[in-house]
């Protein structure tokens, strides 16, 4: 992986953790998640005005990707309602690289060098070790953990679909701009059914959150999709999960969540894996 691609993915990881932090920080998770998803729309439209449109052959990937992103957002939403940021976020992200790697090798015929495989396993091991973190009341939150792992399955699925779709589309920005608009429509329909009035509240009262969170989220994943076209999807997916370090710092220093040796171990292991990815140039 080139230094420029690695730097951009690390930037995306920071933005990724930031918008997740915005979701967790707000009391009403339905409104905050809706704000971020709807906040994609102006940036998606702007991107489509200046970038080439995706090839028609990528349409199935756009539709499936939008469905998977919507599923991910809904699962993440409910995970955050029952778990700490420092537990839910890492678990949701940690399982994804392993799934993406297995599918890439077994079904897509992707060849990964031993050092790449080692780096991916190290990153995922570090992140998944956070399942041992206890809640503030001293108990392990197995319900939040199971929801987070299911969310990780969505992450792996949309990562593969988006990576392949962007290559078929021949334009990462055009592909993601189209997908984001469809995702916003699907999410709006579902959230209106389960929480009437949410969209109205976002537009009237939470437009600042929508713009800030939407910008961070849209920019982060637009970078990731571009990186999918430049490097192996499994390696990019794993490197993106260095966002755990930022998430832990935000959780500990801003949300006052507890810090323990497991979190320190996970952070160090994740950074070690990122360093190994850089060695494989």
C-alpha positions as CSV (number, residue, x, y, z in Angstrom):
1,X,0.0,0.0,0.0
2,X,1.5,3.4,-1.0
3,X,2.1,6.1,1.6
4,X,-0.4,8.4,0.0
5,X,-3.2,5.8,0.1
6,X,-2.3,4.9,3.6
7,X,-2.4,8.5,4.7
8,X,-5.8,9.1,3.2
9,X,-7.3,6.0,4.8
10,X,-5.9,7.1,8.2
11,X,-7.6,10.4,7.6
12,X,-10.8,8.6,6.8
13,X,-10.5,6.6,10.0
14,X,-10.3,9.7,12.1
15,X,-13.4,11.2,10.4
16,X,-15.1,7.9,10.9
17,X,-14.6,7.9,14.6
18,X,-15.6,11.5,14.8
19,X,-19.1,11.0,13.3
20,X,-19.6,7.9,15.4
21,X,-18.8,10.1,18.4
22,X,-21.3,12.7,17.4
23,X,-24.0,9.9,17.3
24,X,-23.1,8.6,20.7
25,X,-22.9,12.1,22.3
26,X,-26.5,12.9,21.5
27,X,-29.2,11.6,23.7
28,X,-31.7,10.9,20.9
29,X,-29.8,8.3,18.7
30,X,-32.6,8.2,16.1
31,X,-32.4,11.9,15.4
32,X,-28.6,12.0,15.5
33,X,-28.2,9.0,13.1
34,X,-30.9,10.4,10.8
35,X,-29.1,13.8,10.8
36,X,-25.8,12.2,9.7
37,X,-27.4,10.0,7.0
38,X,-29.5,12.9,5.6
39,X,-26.4,15.1,5.9
40,X,-24.8,13.1,3.2
41,X,-27.3,14.3,0.6
42,X,-26.0,17.9,-0.1
43,X,-22.4,16.6,-0.4
44,X,-23.5,13.7,-2.6
45,X,-25.4,16.0,-5.0
46,X,-22.3,18.3,-5.1
47,X,-20.1,15.4,-6.0
48,X,-22.4,14.2,-8.8
49,X,-22.4,17.6,-10.3
50,X,-18.6,17.5,-10.8
51,X,-17.7,13.9,-11.2
52,X,-18.5,11.4,-13.9
53,X,-21.7,9.3,-13.5
54,X,-21.1,5.7,-12.7
55,X,-21.5,3.1,-15.5
56,X,-24.9,1.5,-15.7
57,X,-23.3,-1.9,-15.0
58,X,-22.7,-0.7,-11.5
59,X,-26.4,-0.1,-10.7
60,X,-26.9,-3.5,-8.9
61,X,-23.9,-2.7,-6.7
62,X,-25.4,0.8,-5.9
63,X,-28.8,-0.7,-5.0
64,X,-27.3,-3.5,-2.9
65,X,-24.8,-1.2,-1.3
66,X,-27.5,1.3,-0.3
67,X,-29.5,-1.5,1.3
68,X,-26.5,-2.8,3.3
69,X,-25.5,0.7,4.4
70,X,-29.1,1.2,5.7
71,X,-28.9,-2.1,7.6
72,X,-25.6,-1.1,9.1
73,X,-26.9,2.3,10.2
74,X,-30.0,0.8,11.9
75,X,-28.0,-2.0,13.7
76,X,-25.4,0.6,14.8
77,X,-28.1,2.8,16.0
78,X,-29.6,0.2,18.3
79,X,-26.1,-1.0,19.4
80,X,-25.3,2.5,20.7
81,X,-28.5,2.6,22.7
82,X,-27.4,-0.3,24.8
83,X,-23.6,-0.1,24.9
84,X,-20.5,2.1,25.4
85,X,-18.9,3.7,22.5
86,X,-15.6,2.1,23.5
87,X,-17.2,-1.4,23.3
88,X,-19.8,-1.1,20.5
89,X,-17.7,0.7,17.9
90,X,-14.6,-1.5,18.2
91,X,-16.6,-4.8,18.1
92,X,-18.6,-3.6,15.1
93,X,-15.5,-2.7,13.2
94,X,-13.2,-5.5,14.4
95,X,-14.9,-8.5,12.9
96,X,-15.3,-6.9,9.4
97,X,-11.7,-7.2,8.2
98,X,-11.6,-10.9,9.0
99,X,-14.8,-11.5,7.0
100,X,-13.7,-9.4,4.1
101,X,-10.3,-11.1,4.0
102,X,-11.9,-14.6,4.0
103,X,-14.3,-13.8,1.3
104,X,-11.7,-12.1,-0.8
105,X,-9.4,-15.1,-0.7
106,X,-11.9,-17.9,-0.9
107,X,-14.5,-16.5,-3.3
108,X,-12.8,-13.6,-5.2
109,X,-9.4,-15.2,-5.7
110,X,-7.5,-12.3,-4.2
111,X,-3.9,-12.9,-3.3
112,X,-2.6,-11.3,-0.1
113,X,1.0,-11.5,1.0
114,X,1.8,-13.1,4.4
115,X,2.7,-9.8,6.0
116,X,-0.7,-8.4,4.8
117,X,-2.5,-11.3,6.3
118,X,-0.6,-10.9,9.5
119,X,-1.4,-7.2,9.7
120,X,-5.1,-7.8,9.2
121,X,-5.2,-10.5,11.8
122,X,-3.3,-8.4,14.3
123,X,-5.6,-5.4,13.8
124,X,-8.7,-7.5,14.2
125,X,-7.3,-9.4,17.2
126,X,-6.6,-6.1,18.9
127,X,-10.0,-4.7,18.3
128,X,-11.9,-7.9,19.1
129,X,-10.0,-8.1,22.4
130,X,-12.3,-5.3,23.6
131,X,-15.0,-7.8,24.1
132,X,-13.4,-8.3,27.5
133,X,-14.1,-4.6,28.5
134,X,-16.6,-4.3,31.2
135,X,-19.4,-1.8,31.4
136,X,-19.5,1.1,33.9
137,X,-21.5,-1.1,36.3
138,X,-18.8,-3.8,36.2
139,X,-20.7,-6.3,34.0
140,X,-20.0,-7.4,30.5
141,X,-22.7,-6.2,28.0
142,X,-23.2,-9.3,25.9
143,X,-26.3,-7.9,24.3
144,X,-24.4,-4.9,23.0
145,X,-21.6,-7.2,21.9
146,X,-23.9,-9.4,19.8
147,X,-25.5,-6.4,18.1
148,X,-22.1,-5.0,17.4
149,X,-20.9,-8.2,15.8
150,X,-24.1,-8.3,13.6
151,X,-23.3,-4.7,12.6
152,X,-19.8,-5.9,11.7
153,X,-21.3,-8.3,9.3
154,X,-23.0,-5.5,7.5
155,X,-19.7,-3.6,7.4
156,X,-18.0,-6.5,5.7
157,X,-20.8,-6.9,3.2
158,X,-21.0,-3.3,2.1
159,X,-17.2,-3.0,2.0
160,X,-17.0,-5.8,-0.5
161,X,-20.0,-4.7,-2.5
162,X,-18.8,-1.1,-2.6
163,X,-15.2,-2.0,-3.4
164,X,-16.2,-4.1,-6.4
165,X,-18.9,-1.7,-7.4
166,X,-16.6,1.3,-7.5
167,X,-14.3,-0.6,-9.8
168,X,-17.1,-1.5,-12.1
169,X,-18.4,2.1,-12.0
170,X,-14.9,3.5,-12.9
171,X,-15.6,6.5,-10.6
172,X,-15.4,6.2,-6.9
173,X,-17.1,9.6,-6.2
174,X,-19.9,9.1,-8.8
175,X,-20.6,5.6,-7.3
176,X,-20.7,6.8,-3.7
177,X,-22.6,9.9,-4.5
178,X,-25.4,7.8,-6.2
179,X,-25.3,5.2,-3.4
180,X,-25.6,7.9,-0.7
181,X,-28.7,9.5,-2.1
182,X,-30.4,6.1,-2.4
183,X,-29.3,5.3,1.1
184,X,-30.7,8.5,2.5
185,X,-34.1,7.8,0.8
186,X,-34.3,4.2,2.2
187,X,-33.2,5.3,5.7
188,X,-35.7,8.2,5.7
189,X,-38.6,5.9,4.8
190,X,-37.7,3.4,7.5
191,X,-37.0,5.9,10.3
192,X,-40.3,7.7,9.4
193,X,-42.2,4.4,10.0
194,X,-40.6,3.6,13.3
195,X,-40.1,7.2,14.6
196,X,-42.5,9.6,13.0
197,X,-41.4,13.2,13.1
198,X,-37.7,12.4,13.1
199,X,-37.0,13.9,9.7
200,X,-38.9,17.1,10.5
201,X,-36.9,17.5,13.7
202,X,-33.6,17.0,11.8
203,X,-34.5,19.6,9.2
204,X,-35.8,22.2,11.6
205,X,-33.6,21.7,14.7
206,X,-30.6,19.5,13.9
207,X,-29.4,20.9,10.6
208,X,-26.0,21.9,12.0
209,X,-25.4,18.3,13.2
210,X,-26.6,17.0,9.8
211,X,-24.0,19.2,8.0
212,X,-21.1,18.5,10.3
213,X,-21.8,14.8,10.9
214,X,-22.8,14.3,7.2
215,X,-19.6,15.9,6.0
216,X,-17.4,13.8,8.2
217,X,-19.2,10.6,7.4
218,X,-19.5,11.2,3.6
219,X,-15.9,12.4,3.3
220,X,-14.6,9.5,5.3
221,X,-16.2,6.8,3.2
222,X,-15.7,8.5,-0.1
223,X,-12.0,8.3,0.7
224,X,-12.3,4.7,1.6
225,X,-14.1,3.8,-1.6
226,X,-11.4,5.6,-3.6
227,X,-8.8,3.5,-1.7
228,X,-10.7,0.3,-2.5
229,X,-9.9,1.1,-6.2
230,X,-6.2,1.6,-5.4
231,X,-5.4,-1.3,-2.9
232,X,-6.8,-4.6,-1.8
233,X,-10.2,-4.2,-0.2
234,X,-9.3,-6.4,2.8
235,X,-6.2,-4.3,3.5
236,X,-8.1,-1.0,3.3
237,X,-10.9,-2.3,5.5
238,X,-8.4,-3.3,8.1
239,X,-6.4,0.0,8.0
240,X,-9.7,1.9,8.3
241,X,-10.3,0.2,11.7
242,X,-7.4,2.2,13.2
243,X,-10.3,4.5,14.0
244,X,-10.6,2.5,17.1
245,X,-7.7,4.5,18.6
246,X,-9.5,7.8,18.0
247,X,-12.8,6.3,19.3
248,X,-11.1,5.1,22.5
249,X,-9.6,8.5,23.1
250,X,-12.9,10.2,22.6
251,X,-14.7,7.7,24.8
252,X,-12.2,8.0,27.6
253,X,-11.4,11.7,27.6
254,X,-14.7,13.3,26.5
255,X,-17.4,10.8,27.5
256,X,-15.5,9.8,30.6
257,X,-15.7,6.0,29.9
258,X,-13.2,3.9,31.8
259,X,-9.7,3.2,30.6
260,X,-8.1,-0.1,31.4
261,X,-5.2,-2.3,30.2
262,X,-7.3,-4.1,27.6
263,X,-8.0,-0.8,25.8
264,X,-4.3,0.1,25.9
265,X,-3.4,-3.4,24.6
266,X,-6.0,-3.1,21.8
267,X,-4.8,0.3,20.7
268,X,-1.1,-0.8,20.6
269,X,-2.0,-4.0,18.7
270,X,-4.0,-2.0,16.1
271,X,-1.2,0.4,15.5
272,X,1.3,-2.5,15.2
273,X,-0.9,-4.0,12.5
274,X,-1.1,-0.6,10.7
275,X,2.6,-0.4,10.7
276,X,2.9,-3.9,9.2
277,X,0.6,-2.9,6.3
278,X,3.0,0.0,5.5
279,X,6.0,-2.4,5.4
280,X,4.3,-4.3,2.6
281,X,4.8,-1.8,-0.2
